[in-house]
Amino acid sequence: MGIFSRISDIVNSNLNALCDSAEDPEKMIRLIIQEMEDTLVEVRSASARVIAEQKTASRRRDRIAAEVTAWEDKAKLAVSKGRDDLAKAALQERRAVEDTLRVVEDELTASGEHIGQLNEEIGQLQQKLDDAKAKQKTILLRAKTASSRVQVKKQVQRDELDNAFAKFERFERKVDNLEGELQAMDLGRDTASNLAAEIDALGEDDWLDEELLRIKDSMAEAGPAPSDDAEPKKA
C-alpha cells in the first residue's frame, strides 16, 4: 500500500466516523493530523532502513568487486607460472563472483529507485501536512461558525419563532380586550348626551316663542307706529 493510499483510507475513515457519530470536528481534525504525522514518522523510519540496507549492499558490492579483481590477478599469476589449469579455475571463480556482483548491483539500483520514490512521497506528504496545519484554524473556525448558524436557524425555525408569534398574538388579544372594555364603558353615553341636547333645544325653542310673543303684545298695546309721510303738527 502506498503512502497516499493509506492516508486516503485514514482520512476517509475518520470523515465517515465524523458523519456517523457527529464527533467534535476539532477532535477529528486533530486526529487526522496526528495520523498523518505518525504515518510520516513511519515512512521516514522505513526510508532509513532502506538507506541502511543500501549502504550495506554498497559495501558488499565493493567487497565483491574487489574479489573479482583478486581472482583476475590470480588467473594472471597462474598464467605467468605456466599453470593454465589454475588460471582457468581462477577465471571460473571470477565469473561466479561477477554473477553475484550483478545481483547486488541490481539490488542497489532497485533500492535507489525505491529511496527516490520514498523521498518524493515524503516531500508530498510533508507538504500536505503543512497545508493541513495551516488550514486547521480556518477549518475549525468555519466548522464552529457553521455549527453556530445551524443551531441558531434551528432555534429560530422552531421554539423561538413560535414563541415570538405566540407572544405577539397574546399581546394583540390583550389590546383587543382593552379596546373592547373602553368601548363598553362608552356605550349609552352618546345616546344620553344626544337626548339631553334635544330636550335642551326644545326649551330653547319655547323661550324664543315666548320672547317673540312678548314683543308682539307690547307693540300691539303701543298702537301703530307713525308713518314717515305724515306731516308734522303745527305749533
QUIURBEL-V917930 format. One line per field, one symbol per residue. burial: I if it has 16 or more other C-alpha atoms within 10 Angstrom, else O. A space follows every 50 residues. Layout:
burial=???
This chain:
burial=OOIOOOIOOIIOOIIOOIOOOOOOIOOIIOOIIOIIOOIIOOIOOOIOOI IOOIOOIIOOIOOIIOIIOOIIIIIIIIOOOOOOOIIIOIIOIIOOIIOI IOOIIOIIOOIOOOIOOIOOIIOOIOOOIOOIOOOIOOIOOOOOOOOOOO OOOOOOOOOOOOOOOOOOOOOOOOOOOOOOOOOOOOOOOOOOOOOOOOOO OOOOOOOOOOOOOOOOOOOOOOOOOOOOOOOOOOO
